[in-house]
Amino acid sequence: MKTRTNVPFECEENSLLLLQHEIELTENINESKEKYRKIVQAGIAQWIKDFQSGHIKVNTVDDLKKLIELDIDLQKDEI
């Protein structure tokens, strides 16, 4: 006759493995967001330099708007 003494242990072990996996995913996502923010911030800085030097005209502000919106979106989950 088979006993079911291992069932709670297996459920707990599976829950811990799932939790560990979720933590790793969250850490990877956060690392990627940090990298993307650096790229976006560099893009914003370059846009400002190009604007100040006259290479960008006021009618191309949409690029800066997109960069700023992307930076804000990446920051939303950091709060």
RAMOMO-V699618 format. One record per pair of residues at least 12 apart in sequence whose C-alpha atoms are under 10 Angstrom apart, sorted by the first residue. I is the first residue (numbers start at 1). J is the second residue. If there is no record, write none. Layout:
BEGIN
i={I	I}
j={J	J}
END
This chain:
BEGIN
i={30	30	30	32	33	33	33	33	33	33	34	34	36	36	36	37	37	37	37	37	37	37	38	39	39	40	40	40	40	40	40	40	40	41	41	41	41	42	43	43	43	43	44	44	44	44	44	44	44	45	46	47	47	47	47	48}
j={74	77	78	74	71	73	74	75	77	78	74	75	70	71	74	67	70	71	72	73	74	75	71	67	71	64	66	67	68	69	70	71	74	67	68	70	71	67	63	64	67	68	63	64	65	66	67	68	71	64	64	61	63	64	67	64}
END
